[in-house]
Amino acid sequence: MLEYPVRFLPNYFDASILFEYLIFPVLCIYYYQTTYHSRLSGIIIQTLLYTTTITALEVIIEKFTDLIEYYTWTWLHTFSSVFLVMIFIRGIMELVRNYK
């Protein structure tokens, strides 16, 4: 659905190592820390802000560089998948915090 023509260690990984193994996990930790004391509405609003920023940056990178190439993937796929993953991570972390 999408391709990363320029990537680090292309013989070993088909994905973007920088985003999927460094930037996104660190951003999820920061997201969890900023929503730690938030109510559900604040969590949703912050998730929308983080997701919109990530999606906008990806669209700009896809349009003006050769780092990402969309085939059947669209910005809506990115937005919805990142939004759902961030909400899922927040929910899992809430369960872990309440389990203690």
C-alpha positions as MATLAB code, in Angstrom:
seq = 'MLEYPVRFLPNYFDASILFEYLIFPVLCIYYYQTTYHSRLSGIIIQTLLYTTTITALEVIIEKFTDLIEYYTWTWLHTFSSVFLVMIFIRGIMELVRNYK';
ca = [
       0.000    0.000    0.000;
       2.988    2.276    0.557;
       6.712    2.037    0.049;
       9.806    3.570    1.580;
      12.214    3.929   -1.384;
      14.964    5.368    0.817;
      15.443    3.523    4.099;
      18.078    2.551    6.605;
      19.246   -1.092    6.340;
      17.090   -1.940    3.301;
      18.252   -5.566    3.247;
      16.822   -6.235    6.691;
      13.721   -4.035    7.060;
      10.853   -3.160    4.722;
       9.597   -0.421    7.036;
      10.873    2.950    8.096;
      13.075    2.104   11.072;
      13.412    5.715   12.142;
       9.653    6.283   12.422;
       8.377    2.874   13.520;
      11.089    2.004   16.032;
      12.207    5.390   17.342;
      10.007    8.414   16.641;
       6.548    6.852   17.077;
       7.313    4.957   20.322;
       8.909    8.044   21.875;
       5.951   10.135   20.745;
       3.559    7.607   22.318;
       5.418    7.876   25.630;
       5.224   11.664   25.475;
       1.528   11.407   24.542;
       0.833    9.169   27.531;
       2.657   11.551   29.865;
       0.722   14.576   28.617;
      -2.627   12.783   28.951;
      -1.865   11.189   32.328;
      -4.251   13.442   34.309;
      -6.668   14.224   31.467;
     -10.312   13.294   31.242;
     -11.670   11.387   28.252;
     -12.455   14.575   26.306;
      -8.920   15.897   26.867;
      -7.451   12.566   25.814;
      -9.483   12.561   22.583;
      -8.537   16.170   21.785;
      -4.843   15.538   22.404;
      -4.982   12.350   20.354;
      -6.532   14.301   17.485;
      -3.795   16.951   17.746;
      -0.951   14.410   17.796;
      -2.516   12.391   14.972;
      -3.158   15.456   12.825;
       0.440   16.582   13.236;
       1.868   13.174   12.330;
      -0.456   12.851    9.332;
       0.317   16.360    8.058;
       4.056   15.730    8.317;
       3.719   12.427    6.481;
       1.693   14.020    3.675;
       4.284   16.787    3.295;
       7.129   14.253    3.292;
       5.303   12.087    0.755;
       4.564   15.029   -1.512;
       7.928   16.792   -1.490;
      10.483   14.002   -0.953;
      11.135   10.449   -2.109;
      11.101    9.007    1.413;
       7.516    7.698    1.229;
       5.484    6.687   -1.788;
       1.742    6.011   -1.542;
       0.146    3.433   -3.828;
      -3.244    2.562   -2.402;
      -2.495    4.153    0.978;
      -3.962    7.587    1.728;
      -3.614   10.159    4.460;
      -6.912    8.853    5.898;
      -5.318    5.427    6.444;
      -2.471    7.072    8.333;
      -4.790    9.260   10.381;
      -7.127    6.454   11.406;
      -4.399    3.886   12.135;
      -2.286    6.287   14.207;
      -5.378    7.513   16.075;
      -6.501    3.984   16.913;
      -3.008    2.850   17.937;
      -2.550    5.842   20.237;
      -5.952    5.319   21.874;
      -5.190    1.596   22.235;
      -1.814    2.317   23.855;
      -3.424    4.835   26.204;
      -6.054    2.280   27.184;
      -3.491   -0.461   27.784;
      -1.370    1.860   29.903;
      -4.444    2.818   31.933;
      -5.130   -0.867   32.575;
      -1.518   -1.437   33.623;
      -1.600    1.604   35.930;
      -4.857    0.481   37.580;
      -3.652   -3.123   37.905;
      -0.882   -2.131   40.303;
];
